[in-house]
Amino acid sequence: MAEINEKKRDTRKQKRKQQDGEAEKEGRNGNDREATKRSVETQTKSNPNKKFKKVFPYGNYQHYYGYRIGRDAEREEDPRIRVLKKEWFEGKDCLDIGCNSGIITIQIAKKYNCESILGIDIDSGLIKEAFWHLKKFVKMESAEKKSTYDSNVKVLQDVNGSEECATKSSDEGEDNGSSHNSSGERNLSDIVSFQQENFVRSRLPDKHYDTVLCLSVTKWIHLNWGDDGLITAFSKIWRLLRPGGIFVLEPQPWNSYEKNRKVSETTSSNYHDIEYRPDSFREILLDKIGFRRVVDLTSELSGTKAGFDRPIFAYHK
């Protein structure tokens, strides 16, 4: 009996010791978690952007046009548009590769009256934003037309000097507007479209284009898919263009590559293997891809923010 009681006491001691050990361990873990929490909080306070800093491995920057143009990017014309020729776009089918949030795509359609223009981007979020901008531009365009129409009606009222004439003119104006719309007048939503697509990896579509834009995109193609990806993109653009078509290229300089080479493991690896630097693009496009000639539009470019004064070239097929 005494032996049994002794064993029970030993068991209870061992159990208490185990419980005390677990409690001590939990206390240490709790202290570790609290220390880690404090460490994270300290890091966040000392560098609040470090933990939550977003990276854009494909150049898919949010608010890109805000950086490049200013806060009112929707109303202020992108200065690059000023060097583009009307005949490259008016009544033409156009493609904008790497359209971001679509503002320059829409501005080109609005200013030069394209037959169609498709903006593509690898980032589905930016494509959603592009459609949002398109709706906003359509509303702005509608408001501008209404304002112009109302002004014309007021002029007729002042000239005729009678309410009767003004009413008649208003009715005639509405009839003319209605027949004009029914006869095929298009708004921006009929001309502009957007699509999420990885241009390097996607299949070549059946559609062909008169003008293809690739503005500040080649660096991101190059860093993510290397020399092979760049040549693939140039070759696809050539095949997509109709005879006599125009390829508008705005390449980033090599020092820009260096600044962004570490945004991902892929870009860092490809950066060291790149042989075709931007200053060799001209030779590649003319001698290897097959473009007939190139025009440097840079001298006509002005009004860009510091850091965005990049050359722009027009390659003719």
Secondary structure by P-SEA (a helix, b strand, c coil): caaaaaaaaaaaaaaaaaaaaaaaaaaaaaaaaaaaaaaaaaaaaacccccccccccccccccccccccccccccccccccccccccccccbbbbbccccccaaaaaaaaaccccbbbbbbccaaaaaaaaaaaaaaaaaaaaaaaaaaaaaaaaaaaaaccaaaaaaaaaaaaaaaaaaaaaccccccccbbbbbccccccccccccccbbbbcccaaaaaaaccaaaaaaaaaaaaaacccbbbbbbbbbcaaaaaacccccaaaaaaaaaccccccaaaaaacccccccccccccccccccccccbbbbbbbcc
